[in-house]
Amino acid sequence: MIISSIFFIGKTSAAYGSIAFGFSMLGLILPGTFLVGNPLEVSGVSIEHITGHIMWGLAAGIVSFSFRYAILSGLFPIILDFDHWIQFFGIEMIPRMAHSITFGFIAIGIMMIIFDRKDLRLGAISIAAVFSHISFDIFLSGTSEFPIFVPFSSQSFIFSGTDWIVFEFLAIAIIFVASVIVLRKQKIKKNEY
């Protein structure tokens, strides 16, 4: 059981990271690209940044009522920062591509196709990670901007103050609703036997 959970966490995290990195690569060819700069200088990467994203995700993942889904909820938000690797090449791009609602919906579809079309919690965590990540970015810096409708629009929207609460609430609500549906279906199935 533990080995299968570790394997599941590893393979789903690798897939999610690949999707985030691949989607971020679109930011090299879309209109509105610019030179972002070295992520170590411009992106504020720190221990607080890394652990904060993980903790924010774990907080949302508690309502999955599952150890492995809670862990995924902690890992997926930090994985969204894979786009920073592209910045090291010093090429023009649209930053934060995977910090968009569009990415969240694409991630739901791909993750559920790859792993299990009926795994609502995995799908929920795939989009909730975007909201949780945005929430912590706002909380950490006080204000932050995201191209939430990219690639349809590269316009960035600024969020600040207590907006982080709304985004974290969305993440929690999405995971909770999916988990309740899954648990209810499991209970019905168990009662049929």
C-alpha positions in Angstrom: 0.0 0.0 0.0 2.7 2.5 0.9 4.9 1.5 -2.0 2.0 1.9 -4.4 1.1 5.3 -2.9 4.7 6.5 -3.3 4.8 5.2 -6.9 1.4 7.0 -7.6 2.7 10.2 -6.1 5.9 10.1 -8.1 4.4 9.3 -11.5 1.5 11.8 -11.1 3.9 14.5 -10.0 6.2 13.9 -12.9 3.3 14.0 -15.3 1.9 17.2 -13.8 5.4 18.8 -14.0 5.7 17.7 -17.6 2.4 19.3 -18.5 3.3 22.5 -16.7 6.6 22.7 -18.4 5.1 21.9 -21.8 2.4 24.5 -21.4 5.0 27.0 -20.3 6.9 26.4 -23.5 4.0 28.0 -25.3 5.0 31.2 -23.7 8.0 31.3 -26.0 5.9 31.7 -29.2 2.9 33.6 -28.1 2.7 37.4 -28.7 3.7 39.6 -25.8 6.9 37.8 -24.8 9.7 39.7 -23.0 12.9 38.9 -21.3 12.0 38.0 -17.7 15.5 37.5 -16.3 17.2 35.0 -14.0 14.6 33.5 -11.7 17.1 33.6 -8.8 17.2 37.4 -9.2 13.7 38.4 -10.2 11.4 35.6 -9.0 12.1 35.7 -5.2 12.9 32.0 -4.9 13.5 31.3 -1.3 12.9 28.6 1.4 9.7 30.5 2.4 8.5 30.4 -1.2 9.0 26.7 -1.6 7.7 25.6 1.8 4.8 28.1 1.6 3.5 26.6 -1.6 3.8 23.1 -0.2 2.0 24.1 3.0 -0.7 26.0 1.2 -1.4 23.0 -1.0 -1.4 20.6 2.0 -3.9 22.8 3.8 -6.2 22.5 0.8 -5.5 18.8 0.4 -6.6 17.9 3.9 -10.2 17.9 2.7 -9.3 15.1 0.2 -9.5 12.7 3.2 -6.6 10.8 1.7 -2.9 10.8 2.5 -1.7 10.4 -1.0 -4.0 13.1 -2.4 -3.1 15.4 0.4 0.6 14.9 -0.5 -0.2 15.6 -4.2 -2.0 18.8 -3.1 1.2 19.9 -1.5 3.5 19.0 -4.4 1.4 20.2 -7.4 1.5 24.0 -6.4 5.3 24.1 -6.2 5.6 22.1 -9.4 3.8 24.9 -11.2 7.0 26.9 -10.9 8.8 24.6 -13.4 8.5 27.6 -15.8 11.3 29.2 -13.9 13.7 26.7 -15.6 13.0 28.3 -18.9 14.0 31.7 -17.5 17.6 30.4 -17.0 18.0 30.3 -20.8 17.7 34.1 -21.0 15.1 34.0 -23.8 11.9 36.1 -24.2 8.8 34.4 -22.9 5.5 35.0 -21.2 6.1 34.1 -17.5 3.7 32.2 -15.3 2.0 30.4 -18.1 1.0 27.5 -15.8 -0.5 30.0 -13.3 -3.6 30.2 -15.5 -7.2 28.9 -15.4 -6.6 27.5 -18.9 -3.7 25.4 -17.7 -5.8 24.1 -14.9 -8.5 22.8 -17.2 -6.0 21.3 -19.6 -4.2 19.6 -16.6 -7.5 18.1 -15.5 -8.2 16.6 -18.9 -4.7 15.2 -19.4 -4.2 13.9 -15.9 -7.5 12.1 -15.9 -6.9 10.6 -19.3 -3.4 9.4 -18.4 -4.3 8.0 -15.0 -8.0 7.3 -14.5 -10.9 9.0 -16.1 -12.9 8.4 -12.9 -10.3 9.9 -10.5 -12.2 13.1 -9.6 -9.8 13.9 -6.8 -6.8 13.9 -9.1 -8.6 16.2 -11.5 -9.7 18.5 -8.7 -6.2 18.7 -7.3 -4.8 19.5 -10.8 -6.8 22.7 -11.0 -6.9 23.5 -7.2 -3.1 23.6 -7.3 -3.3 26.6 -9.6 -5.6 28.4 -7.2 -3.5 27.4 -4.1 -0.3 28.6 -5.8 -1.8 31.9 -6.8 -3.1 32.3 -3.2 0.3 31.8 -1.7 2.0 34.1 -4.2 -0.4 36.9 -3.2 0.0 36.2 0.5 3.8 36.2 0.3 4.3 39.3 -1.7 1.1 41.3 -0.8 0.4 41.8 -4.5 1.1 39.7 -7.6 0.0 39.5 -11.2 -0.9 36.5 -13.3 -1.9 35.9 -16.9 -4.9 33.9 -15.8 -6.4 33.6 -19.3 -3.3 32.8 -21.2 -3.0 31.7 -24.1 -6.2 33.5 -25.1 -5.0 36.7 -23.6 -1.5 37.5 -22.3 -2.8 40.3 -20.2 -1.8 39.9 -16.5 -4.3 40.6 -13.7 -3.1 42.1 -10.4 -4.3 40.6 -7.2 -3.5 41.9 -3.7 -4.5 42.2 -0.1 -6.9 39.5 1.0 -7.5 38.1 -2.5 -5.4 35.2 -1.4 -8.2 34.0 0.8 -10.6 33.7 -2.2 -8.1 31.6 -4.2 -7.3 29.3 -1.3 -11.0 28.9 -0.6 -11.5 27.9 -4.2 -8.8 25.3 -4.0 -10.3 23.9 -0.8 -13.8 23.9 -2.1 -12.9 22.1 -5.4 -11.0 19.4 -3.6 -13.7 19.0 -1.0 -16.6 18.7 -3.5 -14.7 16.1 -5.6 -13.8 14.1 -2.4 -17.4 14.1 -1.1 -18.6 12.8 -4.5 -15.9 10.1 -4.5 -16.6 9.0 -0.9 -20.3 9.0 -1.5 -19.9 6.8 -4.6 -17.6 4.4 -2.6 -20.2 4.2 0.1 -23.0 3.4 -2.3 -20.9 0.8 -4.0 -20.0 -0.8 -0.7 -23.6 -0.9 0.4 -24.5 -2.7 -2.9 -22.3 -5.7 -1.9 
